[in-house]
Amino acid sequence: MDEIKYVPLTKFQIEPTLDDKFWEEKIKRSIQECDSVSTLKEIATLLARIATQRQGVIRGLVQDMFIFNNVSVEPDGLANPEIKP
């Protein structure tokens, strides 16, 4: 069996697309213009759902990369960020 090669996630081209950047700006403006706490909670919940879904996709792609190429991302590269109060 081949030796596992660990690489940082930054090795891969994972920059946001132009569409992603426009979407981010739209969301940021919506948040800045929002005066409703309940609407902000809705937005935060949606963003948490999207982040969790994308994290799952990334982990799945990394697992496939390992299975097919014997390359894995460093464990810290896939950790969720700490939430600090």
Secondary structure, DSSP 4 states (H G I P E B T S, - for coil): -PPPEEE-GGGS--PPPHHHHHHHHHHHHHHHH---HHHHHHHHHHHHHHHHHHHHHHHHHHHHHHHHHSEEE-GGGGPPPPP--
